[in-house]
Amino acid sequence: MAGDRVRERRTVETMIGMYCRGNHGTSAGLCAECAELRDYAFSRIETCPRRDGRVRCTGCGVHCYNPVMRGRIIAVMRYSGPRMVLHPIMAARHFLP
C-alpha cells in the first residue's frame, strides 16, 4: 500500500500548493508556514496506523493531527477542494474510495 501513501502525499502537496498560491501570494514553492504544514501532513501520512485499511481521515476515530495543524489542514481542504477540478484524475482518486 506504499503507492497509496505516495498518491496521498502528492494530493496533499498539490492542495497545500494551491492554498499557498491563492492565500499567501507565492509563485514558486511554498511559504514557510505552508511548508511546515506539508511536512507535518507527510509525517502523519507515513505514521498513520489505519492507512493500510484505507480509512479516510474524516471517518477515522483517531485524530492524529494536533488541534492547530488540524485547523490549518481543514482550511487548506476547504479552499483547495473545489479547485481540484483543475486536477480531475487526482481529485477522483482522492474522493473515491
C-alpha positions in Angstrom: 0.0 0.0 0.0 3.0 2.3 -0.3 1.6 3.6 -3.6 -1.5 4.9 -1.7 0.7 6.8 0.6 2.7 8.3 -2.3 -0.5 9.3 -4.0 -1.9 10.8 -0.8 1.4 12.8 -0.3 1.1 14.2 -3.9 -2.5 15.1 -3.4 -1.8 16.9 -0.1 1.1 18.7 -1.6 -0.9 19.9 -4.6 -3.7 21.1 -2.3 -1.4 22.9 0.0 0.3 24.5 -3.0 -3.0 25.7 -4.4 -3.8 27.2 -1.0 -0.5 28.9 -0.6 -0.6 30.5 -4.0 -4.1 31.7 -3.5 -3.8 32.9 0.0 -0.2 33.8 0.5 0.7 35.0 -3.0 3.6 32.7 -3.5 4.5 32.0 -7.1 7.3 29.4 -6.7 7.3 26.8 -3.9 5.6 27.2 -0.5 5.9 29.8 2.1 7.5 28.7 5.4 4.1 28.2 7.1 2.7 26.0 4.3 6.0 24.1 4.1 5.7 23.3 7.8 2.1 22.1 7.3 3.2 19.9 4.3 6.0 18.3 6.3 3.6 17.7 9.2 1.0 16.2 7.0 3.6 14.0 5.4 4.7 12.7 8.8 1.1 12.0 9.7 0.5 10.1 6.4 3.7 8.0 7.0 2.9 7.1 10.6 -0.9 6.5 10.2 -1.8 3.1 11.6 -5.0 3.0 9.6 -3.8 3.9 6.1 -3.5 0.3 5.0 -7.2 -0.2 5.7 -8.0 2.9 3.6 -9.9 4.6 6.3 -10.4 8.3 5.4 -9.3 10.8 7.9 -12.9 12.2 8.2 -14.2 8.8 9.1 -11.4 7.9 11.5 -12.0 8.0 15.2 -8.3 8.7 15.9 -7.4 12.4 15.4 -3.6 12.2 14.8 -3.3 15.9 13.9 -2.8 18.3 16.8 -5.7 20.9 17.0 -3.7 23.7 15.5 -2.5 21.7 12.5 -5.9 20.1 12.1 -7.5 23.6 11.8 -4.9 24.6 9.2 -5.3 21.4 7.1 -9.1 21.8 7.2 -8.7 25.4 5.9 -6.5 24.1 3.1 -9.0 21.4 2.2 -11.9 23.8 2.2 -10.1 26.2 -0.1 -8.5 23.6 -2.4 -11.3 21.0 -2.6 -13.5 22.9 -5.0 -10.4 23.9 -7.1 -9.4 20.3 -7.6 -11.4 20.3 -10.8 -8.1 21.5 -12.3 -6.7 18.1 -11.4 -9.7 15.8 -12.3 -7.8 12.5 -12.1 -6.1 13.3 -8.8 -9.4 14.6 -7.4 -11.3 11.4 -8.4 -8.6 9.2 -6.8 -8.8 11.3 -3.6 -12.5 11.5 -3.3 -13.5 7.9 -4.4 -12.9 5.0 -2.0 
